[in-house]
Amino acid sequence: MNNKFEVISSMIENGFSIIELYGIDSNNNCTCYKGADCTSSGKHPVNKKWKENTISSKEELERILQLRPNANFGVVTTENLFVIDVDPRHDGLESLKKIYGTLPPTLTVKTGGGGYHFYYISDEEIRNRTGILNGIDIRGEGGFVVAPASKHKSGNYYHTISFKEVEK
Ligand SMILES: [Zn+2]
């Protein structure tokens, strides 16, 4: 699967703020210097000042992928763009069953770890909130989520699905 350039460049075109994250190599280890010992494999920004270092063009994206083909990417969440992050490890899928019916259909990403990201736009300022329900966090102002086409340490890729495809 190597449609990373197409997926990420179309997100840039559509106005999402994208940052470079460390990726996952062919041995399923983080590409940062910690490698197999990294506790945030493939999920942490390459640049400490990531908020000021968003990728602004397809050309910049192309250069990054030429230099670091294993790079992962993150989508910066803001006060108005927030993501409901469902983590299967902490009963997130159980919690999702309770709220799925109340969620309006939206851009949906199945995560490499078996969870889901639901993207929403809001007029109200949304901040990061953790543990709203077991295994469900909100990523808002000051946060980011791993972008589709990124690789998870399990070897699986994050990918967009239709909202209806969510397993309930
Ligand atoms: Zn790492």
py3Dmol code that shows the C-alpha trace and the ligand (Angstrom):
import py3Dmol

protein = """\
ATOM      1  CA  MET A   1       0.000   0.000   0.000  1.00  0.00           C
ATOM      2  CA  ASN A   2       1.675   3.164  -1.149  1.00  0.00           C
ATOM      3  CA  ASN A   3      -0.992   5.738  -1.746  1.00  0.00           C
ATOM      4  CA  LYS A   4       0.376   7.903   1.059  1.00  0.00           C
ATOM      5  CA  PHE A   5       1.276  10.741  -1.295  1.00  0.00           C
ATOM      6  CA  GLU A   6      -2.225  10.849  -2.835  1.00  0.00           C
ATOM      7  CA  VAL A   7      -4.045  10.624   0.492  1.00  0.00           C
ATOM      8  CA  ILE A   8      -1.973  13.250   2.270  1.00  0.00           C
ATOM      9  CA  SER A   9      -1.746  15.673  -0.647  1.00  0.00           C
ATOM     10  CA  SER A  10      -5.517  15.626  -1.026  1.00  0.00           C
ATOM     11  CA  MET A  11      -5.860  16.380   2.687  1.00  0.00           C
ATOM     12  CA  ILE A  12      -3.495  19.351   2.279  1.00  0.00           C
ATOM     13  CA  GLU A  13      -5.585  20.506  -0.701  1.00  0.00           C
ATOM     14  CA  ASN A  14      -8.698  20.255   1.429  1.00  0.00           C
ATOM     15  CA  GLY A  15      -7.264  22.566   4.069  1.00  0.00           C
ATOM     16  CA  PHE A  16      -6.134  20.121   6.755  1.00  0.00           C
ATOM     17  CA  SER A  17      -2.943  21.021   8.639  1.00  0.00           C
ATOM     18  CA  ILE A  18      -0.537  18.125   8.216  1.00  0.00           C
ATOM     19  CA  ILE A  19       2.670  17.417  10.153  1.00  0.00           C
ATOM     20  CA  GLU A  20       5.373  14.792   9.740  1.00  0.00           C
ATOM     21  CA  LEU A  21       5.506  12.017  12.351  1.00  0.00           C
ATOM     22  CA  TYR A  22       8.126   9.342  12.802  1.00  0.00           C
ATOM     23  CA  GLY A  23       7.107   6.286  10.830  1.00  0.00           C
ATOM     24  CA  ILE A  24       7.227   2.517  11.141  1.00  0.00           C
ATOM     25  CA  ASP A  25      10.006   0.642   9.360  1.00  0.00           C
ATOM     26  CA  SER A  26       9.851  -2.761   7.660  1.00  0.00           C
ATOM     27  CA  ASN A  27      10.506  -4.478  11.020  1.00  0.00           C
ATOM     28  CA  ASN A  28       7.517  -2.621  12.519  1.00  0.00           C
ATOM     29  CA  ASN A  29       9.756  -0.458  14.719  1.00  0.00           C
ATOM     30  CA  CYS A  30       9.616   3.335  15.119  1.00  0.00           C
ATOM     31  CA  THR A  31      11.962   5.229  12.785  1.00  0.00           C
ATOM     32  CA  CYS A  32      13.139   7.462  15.670  1.00  0.00           C
ATOM     33  CA  TYR A  33      16.475   6.733  17.382  1.00  0.00           C
ATOM     34  CA  LYS A  34      14.737   4.643  20.060  1.00  0.00           C
ATOM     35  CA  GLY A  35      13.557   2.146  17.450  1.00  0.00           C
ATOM     36  CA  ALA A  36      11.987  -0.928  19.051  1.00  0.00           C
ATOM     37  CA  ASP A  37      12.142   0.760  22.486  1.00  0.00           C
ATOM     38  CA  CYS A  38       9.962   3.706  21.460  1.00  0.00           C
ATOM     39  CA  THR A  39       6.774   3.911  23.525  1.00  0.00           C
ATOM     40  CA  SER A  40       4.962   6.020  20.935  1.00  0.00           C
ATOM     41  CA  SER A  41       5.961   4.150  17.768  1.00  0.00           C
ATOM     42  CA  GLY A  42       4.987   5.954  14.592  1.00  0.00           C
ATOM     43  CA  LYS A  43       2.885   8.461  16.491  1.00  0.00           C
ATOM     44  CA  HIS A  44       5.170  11.319  17.534  1.00  0.00           C
ATOM     45  CA  PRO A  45       6.179  14.470  15.622  1.00  0.00           C
ATOM     46  CA  VAL A  46       9.583  14.741  13.958  1.00  0.00           C
ATOM     47  CA  ASN A  47       9.706  18.430  14.769  1.00  0.00           C
ATOM     48  CA  LYS A  48       9.470  19.625  18.388  1.00  0.00           C
ATOM     49  CA  LYS A  49       7.768  22.796  17.180  1.00  0.00           C
ATOM     50  CA  TRP A  50       5.272  20.798  15.136  1.00  0.00           C
ATOM     51  CA  LYS A  51       2.507  23.375  15.367  1.00  0.00           C
ATOM     52  CA  GLU A  52       4.623  25.858  13.407  1.00  0.00           C
ATOM     53  CA  ASN A  53       5.888  23.215  10.980  1.00  0.00           C
ATOM     54  CA  THR A  54       2.885  22.095   9.013  1.00  0.00           C
ATOM     55  CA  ILE A  55       3.455  20.830   5.472  1.00  0.00           C
ATOM     56  CA  SER A  56       2.246  23.540   3.141  1.00  0.00           C
ATOM     57  CA  SER A  57       2.508  22.056  -0.341  1.00  0.00           C
ATOM     58  CA  LYS A  58       2.550  18.868  -2.390  1.00  0.00           C
ATOM     59  CA  GLU A  59       6.147  19.652  -3.308  1.00  0.00           C
ATOM     60  CA  GLU A  60       7.188  19.717   0.348  1.00  0.00           C
ATOM     61  CA  LEU A  61       5.330  16.446   0.933  1.00  0.00           C
ATOM     62  CA  GLU A  62       7.057  14.873  -2.049  1.00  0.00           C
ATOM     63  CA  ARG A  63      10.483  15.912  -0.738  1.00  0.00           C
ATOM     64  CA  ILE A  64       9.749  14.404   2.680  1.00  0.00           C
ATOM     65  CA  LEU A  65       8.629  11.100   1.149  1.00  0.00           C
ATOM     66  CA  GLN A  66      11.701  10.966  -1.070  1.00  0.00           C
ATOM     67  CA  LEU A  67      13.960  11.418   1.949  1.00  0.00           C
ATOM     68  CA  ARG A  68      11.916   9.324   4.381  1.00  0.00           C
ATOM     69  CA  PRO A  69       9.569   6.937   2.554  1.00  0.00           C
ATOM     70  CA  ASN A  70       8.457   5.405   5.886  1.00  0.00           C
ATOM     71  CA  ALA A  71       7.276   8.747   7.290  1.00  0.00           C
ATOM     72  CA  ASN A  72       3.900   8.847   8.991  1.00  0.00           C
ATOM     73  CA  PHE A  73       1.755  11.975   9.114  1.00  0.00           C
ATOM     74  CA  GLY A  74      -0.474  13.694  11.617  1.00  0.00           C
ATOM     75  CA  VAL A  75      -3.567  15.855  11.219  1.00  0.00           C
ATOM     76  CA  VAL A  76      -3.490  18.864  13.536  1.00  0.00           C
ATOM     77  CA  THR A  77      -6.747  19.316  15.388  1.00  0.00           C
ATOM     78  CA  THR A  78      -7.827  22.855  16.231  1.00  0.00           C
ATOM     79  CA  GLU A  79     -10.424  24.724  18.211  1.00  0.00           C
ATOM     80  CA  ASN A  80     -12.873  24.011  15.363  1.00  0.00           C
ATOM     81  CA  LEU A  81     -11.665  20.714  13.877  1.00  0.00           C
ATOM     82  CA  PHE A  82     -11.913  17.949  16.432  1.00  0.00           C
ATOM     83  CA  VAL A  83     -11.636  14.190  16.289  1.00  0.00           C
ATOM     84  CA  ILE A  84     -13.378  11.592  18.445  1.00  0.00           C
ATOM     85  CA  ASP A  85     -10.658   9.008  19.053  1.00  0.00           C
ATOM     86  CA  VAL A  86     -11.939   5.519  19.891  1.00  0.00           C
ATOM     87  CA  ASP A  87      -9.279   3.231  21.350  1.00  0.00           C
ATOM     88  CA  PRO A  88     -10.162  -0.478  21.415  1.00  0.00           C
ATOM     89  CA  ARG A  89      -7.631  -1.183  24.179  1.00  0.00           C
ATOM     90  CA  HIS A  90      -9.626   0.591  26.854  1.00  0.00           C
ATOM     91  CA  ASP A  91     -13.141  -0.598  26.059  1.00  0.00           C
ATOM     92  CA  GLY A  92     -13.512   2.146  23.458  1.00  0.00           C
ATOM     93  CA  LEU A  93     -15.458  -0.127  21.130  1.00  0.00           C
ATOM     94  CA  GLU A  94     -17.923  -0.900  23.941  1.00  0.00           C
ATOM     95  CA  SER A  95     -18.314   2.830  24.574  1.00  0.00           C
ATOM     96  CA  LEU A  96     -18.712   3.465  20.855  1.00  0.00           C
ATOM     97  CA  LYS A  97     -21.762   1.186  20.766  1.00  0.00           C
ATOM     98  CA  LYS A  98     -23.428   3.546  23.240  1.00  0.00           C
ATOM     99  CA  ILE A  99     -22.830   6.713  21.231  1.00  0.00           C
ATOM    100  CA  TYR A 100     -22.664   5.589  17.575  1.00  0.00           C
ATOM    101  CA  GLY A 101     -26.357   6.238  16.993  1.00  0.00           C
ATOM    102  CA  THR A 102     -25.971   9.824  18.166  1.00  0.00           C
ATOM    103  CA  LEU A 103     -23.040  10.626  15.868  1.00  0.00           C
ATOM    104  CA  PRO A 104     -23.713  12.341  12.556  1.00  0.00           C
ATOM    105  CA  PRO A 105     -21.971  10.577   9.630  1.00  0.00           C
ATOM    106  CA  THR A 106     -18.585  12.112   8.912  1.00  0.00           C
ATOM    107  CA  LEU A 107     -15.061  11.502   7.639  1.00  0.00           C
ATOM    108  CA  THR A 108     -14.091   8.268   9.378  1.00  0.00           C
ATOM    109  CA  VAL A 109     -10.693   6.600   9.711  1.00  0.00           C
ATOM    110  CA  LYS A 110     -10.132   3.041  10.892  1.00  0.00           C
ATOM    111  CA  THR A 111      -6.913   3.171  12.889  1.00  0.00           C
ATOM    112  CA  GLY A 112      -4.032   0.734  12.523  1.00  0.00           C
ATOM    113  CA  GLY A 113      -4.732  -0.364  16.096  1.00  0.00           C
ATOM    114  CA  GLY A 114      -8.345  -1.337  15.406  1.00  0.00           C
ATOM    115  CA  GLY A 115     -10.021   1.839  16.665  1.00  0.00           C
ATOM    116  CA  TYR A 116     -11.715   4.723  14.892  1.00  0.00           C
ATOM    117  CA  HIS A 117     -11.257   8.441  14.320  1.00  0.00           C
ATOM    118  CA  PHE A 118     -14.378  10.513  13.604  1.00  0.00           C
ATOM    119  CA  TYR A 119     -13.624  13.989  12.246  1.00  0.00           C
ATOM    120  CA  TYR A 120     -15.971  16.886  13.041  1.00  0.00           C
ATOM    121  CA  ILE A 121     -16.110  20.631  12.500  1.00  0.00           C
ATOM    122  CA  SER A 122     -17.579  22.736  15.289  1.00  0.00           C
ATOM    123  CA  ASP A 123     -18.428  26.406  15.728  1.00  0.00           C
ATOM    124  CA  GLU A 124     -17.688  26.038  19.398  1.00  0.00           C
ATOM    125  CA  GLU A 125     -14.166  25.868  20.712  1.00  0.00           C
ATOM    126  CA  ILE A 126     -13.256  22.235  21.397  1.00  0.00           C
ATOM    127  CA  ARG A 127     -10.349  21.374  23.664  1.00  0.00           C
ATOM    128  CA  ASN A 128      -8.587  18.065  24.253  1.00  0.00           C
ATOM    129  CA  ARG A 129     -10.576  15.892  26.621  1.00  0.00           C
ATOM    130  CA  THR A 130      -9.648  12.409  27.705  1.00  0.00           C
ATOM    131  CA  GLY A 131     -11.761   9.690  29.217  1.00  0.00           C
ATOM    132  CA  ILE A 132     -15.206  11.086  28.360  1.00  0.00           C
ATOM    133  CA  LEU A 133     -16.232   7.447  28.164  1.00  0.00           C
ATOM    134  CA  ASN A 134     -13.880   4.481  28.574  1.00  0.00           C
ATOM    135  CA  GLY A 135     -11.485   4.443  25.649  1.00  0.00           C
ATOM    136  CA  ILE A 136     -12.861   7.601  24.053  1.00  0.00           C
ATOM    137  CA  ASP A 137     -10.866  10.837  23.848  1.00  0.00           C
ATOM    138  CA  ILE A 138     -11.490  14.123  22.096  1.00  0.00           C
ATOM    139  CA  ARG A 139      -8.594  15.658  20.164  1.00  0.00           C
ATOM    140  CA  GLY A 140      -9.146  19.375  19.707  1.00  0.00           C
ATOM    141  CA  GLU A 141      -7.140  22.574  20.112  1.00  0.00           C
ATOM    142  CA  GLY A 142      -3.500  21.711  20.788  1.00  0.00           C
ATOM    143  CA  GLY A 143      -3.667  18.118  19.604  1.00  0.00           C
ATOM    144  CA  PHE A 144      -3.257  15.945  16.545  1.00  0.00           C
ATOM    145  CA  VAL A 145      -4.209  12.484  15.331  1.00  0.00           C
ATOM    146  CA  VAL A 146      -2.345  10.035  13.099  1.00  0.00           C
ATOM    147  CA  ALA A 147      -3.433  10.572   9.489  1.00  0.00           C
ATOM    148  CA  PRO A 148      -4.844   7.957   7.117  1.00  0.00           C
ATOM    149  CA  ALA A 149      -2.233   6.056   5.027  1.00  0.00           C
ATOM    150  CA  SER A 150       0.115   6.057   8.044  1.00  0.00           C
ATOM    151  CA  LYS A 151       1.438   2.719   9.303  1.00  0.00           C
ATOM    152  CA  HIS A 152       0.772   1.383  12.809  1.00  0.00           C
ATOM    153  CA  LYS A 153       3.317  -0.687  14.739  1.00  0.00           C
ATOM    154  CA  SER A 154       0.991  -3.675  14.244  1.00  0.00           C
ATOM    155  CA  GLY A 155       1.855  -3.446  10.547  1.00  0.00           C
ATOM    156  CA  ASN A 156      -1.681  -2.285   9.720  1.00  0.00           C
ATOM    157  CA  TYR A 157      -2.415   1.016   8.015  1.00  0.00           C
ATOM    158  CA  TYR A 158      -4.794   3.779   9.051  1.00  0.00           C
ATOM    159  CA  HIS A 159      -7.356   4.138   6.293  1.00  0.00           C
ATOM    160  CA  THR A 160     -10.552   5.991   5.570  1.00  0.00           C
ATOM    161  CA  ILE A 161     -13.764   4.013   5.538  1.00  0.00           C
ATOM    162  CA  SER A 162     -17.343   5.081   5.093  1.00  0.00           C
ATOM    163  CA  PHE A 163     -19.164   5.945   8.324  1.00  0.00           C
ATOM    164  CA  LYS A 164     -21.584   3.066   7.688  1.00  0.00           C
ATOM    165  CA  GLU A 165     -18.722   0.557   7.674  1.00  0.00           C
ATOM    166  CA  VAL A 166     -18.050   1.070  11.390  1.00  0.00           C
ATOM    167  CA  GLU A 167     -18.419  -2.298  13.113  1.00  0.00           C
ATOM    168  CA  LYS A 168     -20.890  -1.943  15.914  1.00  0.00           C
TER     169      LYS A 168
END
"""
ligand_1 = """\
1
ZN
Zn 9.644 6.812 18.152
"""
view = py3Dmol.view(width=600, height=400)
view.addModel(protein, "pdb")
view.setStyle({"model": 0}, {"cartoon": {"style": "trace"}})
view.addModel(ligand_1, "xyz")
view.setStyle({"model": 1}, {"stick": {}})
view.zoomTo()
view.show()
